[in-house]
Amino acid sequence: MNRARVYEKLGRVEKAILDLKEALRIAPDNEDALQRLSALERLSKPEHPIGDPHK
């Protein structure tokens, strides 16, 4: 969790996501990790994926 926070602060979102997924593998009920992972995954997705008709 701590390393994921550091990666997030450094702008290394993909590394943070990987660490959060590992934290959840170890402790699947970790609410903090679940919330951070959800937020980072939303941020890392492009706003208008290729082929999105709502561009």
C-alpha angles and dihedrals in degrees: 000000000000093000090048089054091051092049090049092052090049090053093248094132097163091055090047090052091051091051092048091051089052091049089053092049088057096039110018093181095057101129094190092055091046092052095045092047092050092049094047093047090053091049094048095054117092114251094229113026117206109281094023105149092205096069 
